[in-house]
Amino acid sequence: MEKEHLLVVDDDDEIRVLLQDYLEKNGFRVSTAADGAAMRRALAANPAKLVVLDVMLPGEDGLALCRALRAEGEVPVVMLTALNDETDRIVGLELGADDYVTKPFSPRELLARIRVILRRTRRTPVATEPRVTHFSGWQLQHSGRQLISPDGLAIPLSLAEYRLLKVLLEHANRVLNRDQLLDYTRGREAVPFDRSVDMLISRLRQRLSDDPRNPALIRTVRNEGYMLCSAVQSER
């Protein structure tokens, strides 16, 4: 069986060598890059199954590169950072990163997270995605990742907002806790980052004009989680 190809993007020579050696010993084929330009050359020459991406890079930083990767496709991204900053982590996750590891980190932990994400991508069914999902007068258009309001107003969604709303619609009228929402949207089996879910729920309520004091669509079920309350119909 051909080894899965990973790309490690970090400007620290020691980290690149360490991760390449460790991940190769654990059954992967690994390329490395020190900046965004080298990352693009490496991906053009040999597409990767997953990118390990440092936030603090010379030139384009990791957040900008994560945004670019998301605009071009769905390759999974695990971000590395020396910053233990909540805002920085939230931004990375909202841009579409699949997971986030703070330096200093254990290569074994990083390997475990990589394997979790790759297992999720391998088992993702190739079923036909719906074109449009209708609920409570709203439409979610999947190809363009945008909401259409009952009045016909188009509202673009970030990747993280789209993923979360899609999961809520797929499990409409069922309570999902934060752990489940993180698992469904990112396939994470590490410690969940609860506030990212709460902030995204708040943003979705704003997009849907759902009164946060008395929400009708996305309801908070105390001590349990969140539930989207609506009949849902999908067009394929």
C-alpha positions as CSV (number, residue, x, y, z in Angstrom):
1,M,0.0,0.0,0.0
2,E,1.3,3.4,-0.9
3,K,2.3,5.6,2.1
4,E,0.1,8.7,2.7
5,H,1.9,11.9,1.9
6,L,2.1,14.6,4.6
7,L,3.5,18.1,4.2
8,V,5.1,19.9,7.2
9,V,5.4,23.7,6.8
10,D,7.6,25.3,9.5
11,D,10.4,27.8,9.4
12,D,12.2,26.1,12.3
13,D,14.8,23.7,10.8
14,E,14.9,21.5,13.9
15,I,11.1,21.0,14.0
16,R,11.0,20.1,10.3
17,V,13.7,17.5,10.7
18,L,12.2,16.1,13.9
19,L,8.7,15.8,12.5
20,Q,9.9,14.4,9.1
21,D,11.9,11.7,10.9
22,Y,9.2,10.9,13.4
23,L,6.3,10.7,11.0
24,E,8.3,8.7,8.4
25,K,9.2,6.2,11.2
26,N,5.4,5.9,11.8
27,G,4.5,5.0,8.2
28,F,4.1,8.3,6.3
29,R,5.9,9.8,3.4
30,V,6.8,13.4,4.4
31,S,7.8,16.5,2.6
32,T,8.8,19.8,4.3
33,A,8.7,23.5,3.5
34,A,10.0,26.6,5.3
35,D,7.5,29.2,4.0
36,G,4.4,29.7,1.9
37,A,6.2,29.8,-1.5
38,A,7.9,26.5,-0.8
39,M,4.5,25.0,0.4
40,R,2.9,25.9,-2.9
41,R,5.7,24.4,-4.9
42,A,5.6,21.2,-2.8
43,L,1.8,20.8,-3.2
44,A,2.0,21.5,-6.9
45,A,4.6,18.8,-7.3
46,N,3.0,16.3,-5.0
47,P,-0.5,16.8,-3.4
48,A,-0.6,16.0,0.3
49,K,-3.2,14.1,2.3
50,L,-2.7,16.5,5.2
51,V,-0.7,19.7,5.9
52,V,0.9,20.5,9.3
53,L,1.2,24.3,9.2
54,D,3.0,26.6,11.6
55,V,1.2,29.9,12.3
56,M,4.3,32.1,12.7
57,L,6.0,32.0,9.3
58,P,8.1,34.6,7.4
59,G,6.1,36.4,4.7
60,E,2.6,35.0,4.5
61,D,1.7,33.6,8.0
62,G,0.0,30.3,8.6
63,L,-3.5,31.8,9.0
64,A,-3.2,33.4,5.5
65,L,-2.0,30.1,4.1
66,C,-4.8,28.2,5.8
67,R,-7.3,30.6,4.2
68,A,-5.7,30.0,0.8
69,L,-5.7,26.2,1.2
70,R,-9.4,26.3,2.1
71,A,-10.2,28.5,-0.9
72,E,-8.5,25.9,-3.2
73,G,-9.7,22.6,-1.7
74,E,-10.4,20.5,1.4
75,V,-6.9,19.2,2.3
76,P,-6.9,18.7,6.1
77,V,-4.8,21.2,8.1
78,V,-3.3,20.9,11.6
79,M,-1.9,24.2,12.8
80,L,1.1,24.6,15.0
81,T,1.7,27.7,17.1
82,A,4.0,29.0,19.9
83,L,1.2,31.3,20.9
84,N,-1.2,30.1,23.6
85,D,-3.7,32.7,22.6
86,E,-7.4,31.8,22.6
87,T,-8.2,34.4,19.8
88,D,-5.5,33.0,17.6
89,R,-6.8,29.5,18.0
90,I,-10.4,30.6,17.3
91,V,-9.3,32.4,14.1
92,G,-7.4,29.3,12.9
93,L,-10.4,27.0,13.5
94,E,-12.8,29.4,11.9
95,L,-10.6,29.6,8.8
96,G,-11.1,25.9,8.5
97,A,-8.2,24.3,10.3
98,D,-9.1,20.7,11.4
99,D,-7.0,20.9,14.6
100,Y,-4.6,23.0,16.5
101,V,-1.5,22.1,18.5
102,T,0.4,24.5,20.7
103,K,4.2,24.4,20.9
104,P,6.0,22.9,22.7
105,F,4.1,19.7,21.7
106,S,4.6,16.0,21.9
107,P,5.2,14.4,18.4
108,R,3.2,11.4,19.7
109,E,0.2,13.7,20.4
110,L,0.5,15.3,16.9
111,L,0.7,11.8,15.3
112,A,-2.5,10.8,17.2
113,R,-4.3,13.9,15.9
114,I,-3.1,13.3,12.4
115,R,-4.3,9.7,12.4
116,V,-7.8,10.8,13.8
117,I,-8.2,13.3,11.0
118,L,-7.0,10.9,8.3
119,R,-9.4,8.2,9.5
120,R,-12.2,10.7,9.2
121,T,-11.3,11.6,5.7
122,R,-10.9,8.0,4.6
123,R,-14.4,7.0,5.9
124,T,-16.2,10.1,4.5
125,P,-18.8,8.7,2.1
126,V,-18.9,9.8,-1.5
127,A,-22.6,10.3,-1.3
128,T,-24.1,13.1,-3.3
129,E,-24.3,16.2,-1.3
130,P,-27.6,18.2,-1.4
131,R,-27.6,21.3,-3.6
132,V,-30.0,23.2,-1.3
133,T,-31.4,22.6,2.2
134,H,-34.7,24.3,3.1
135,F,-35.7,25.1,6.7
136,S,-38.1,27.7,8.3
137,G,-38.2,29.8,5.1
138,W,-34.4,29.8,4.8
139,Q,-32.2,28.1,2.2
140,L,-28.6,26.8,2.7
141,Q,-26.9,26.6,-0.7
142,H,-24.1,24.1,-0.4
143,S,-22.0,24.8,-3.5
144,G,-21.6,28.5,-2.6
145,R,-21.7,28.1,1.2
146,Q,-24.3,30.8,1.6
147,L,-27.7,31.3,3.2
148,I,-30.7,32.7,1.4
149,S,-33.1,34.5,3.7
150,P,-36.9,34.3,3.4
151,D,-36.6,37.8,1.7
152,G,-34.1,36.5,-0.8
153,L,-31.0,38.1,0.7
154,A,-27.8,36.1,0.1
155,I,-25.6,35.8,3.3
156,P,-22.1,34.3,2.8
157,L,-20.9,31.9,5.5
158,S,-17.4,31.2,6.7
159,L,-16.3,27.6,6.3
160,A,-16.6,27.0,10.1
161,E,-20.1,28.5,10.1
162,Y,-21.2,26.4,7.1
163,R,-19.9,23.2,8.6
164,L,-21.7,23.8,11.9
165,L,-25.0,24.8,10.3
166,K,-24.8,21.8,8.0
167,V,-24.3,19.4,11.0
168,L,-27.2,21.1,12.9
169,L,-29.4,20.6,9.8
170,E,-28.4,17.0,9.4
171,H,-29.4,16.4,13.0
172,A,-32.4,18.7,13.2
173,N,-34.6,18.5,16.3
174,R,-31.9,16.5,18.1
175,V,-29.7,17.9,20.9
176,L,-26.0,17.8,20.2
177,N,-23.4,18.6,22.8
178,R,-20.2,20.5,22.2
179,D,-18.1,17.3,21.9
180,Q,-20.5,15.9,19.3
181,L,-20.4,19.2,17.3
182,L,-16.6,19.2,17.3
183,D,-16.5,15.5,16.3
184,Y,-19.0,16.0,13.4
185,T,-17.4,19.2,12.1
186,R,-13.7,18.3,12.5
187,G,-13.5,14.7,13.6
188,R,-11.5,15.7,16.6
189,E,-11.0,13.2,19.4
190,A,-8.8,15.6,21.4
191,V,-9.9,17.9,24.2
192,P,-12.6,20.0,22.6
193,F,-12.3,23.8,22.4
194,D,-15.7,24.7,23.7
195,R,-15.7,28.4,23.2
196,S,-15.2,28.1,19.4
197,V,-18.6,26.3,19.3
198,D,-20.3,28.9,21.5
199,M,-19.0,31.7,19.3
200,L,-20.0,30.0,16.1
201,I,-23.5,29.4,17.5
202,S,-23.8,33.1,18.4
203,R,-22.7,34.1,14.8
204,L,-25.2,31.7,13.2
205,R,-28.0,33.1,15.3
206,Q,-27.0,36.6,14.1
207,R,-27.0,35.4,10.4
208,L,-30.4,33.8,10.9
209,S,-31.9,36.8,12.8
210,D,-32.5,34.4,15.7
211,D,-33.1,36.4,19.0
212,P,-30.2,35.3,21.3
213,R,-32.3,36.0,24.4
214,N,-35.1,33.8,23.1
215,P,-33.9,31.8,20.0
216,A,-36.5,30.0,18.0
217,L,-34.2,28.2,15.5
218,I,-31.0,27.3,17.4
219,R,-32.0,26.6,20.9
220,T,-29.8,26.1,23.9
221,V,-30.7,23.0,26.0
222,R,-29.3,23.7,29.4
223,N,-26.5,21.4,30.5
224,E,-26.9,19.4,27.3
225,G,-26.1,21.4,24.2
226,Y,-27.8,22.9,21.1
227,M,-30.7,21.9,18.9
228,L,-31.9,23.3,15.6
229,C,-35.7,23.3,15.7
230,S,-37.2,23.1,12.2
231,A,-38.5,20.8,9.6
232,V,-35.8,20.3,7.0
233,Q,-36.0,19.4,3.3
234,S,-33.0,18.9,1.0
235,E,-32.8,19.1,-2.8
236,R,-30.2,17.0,-4.7
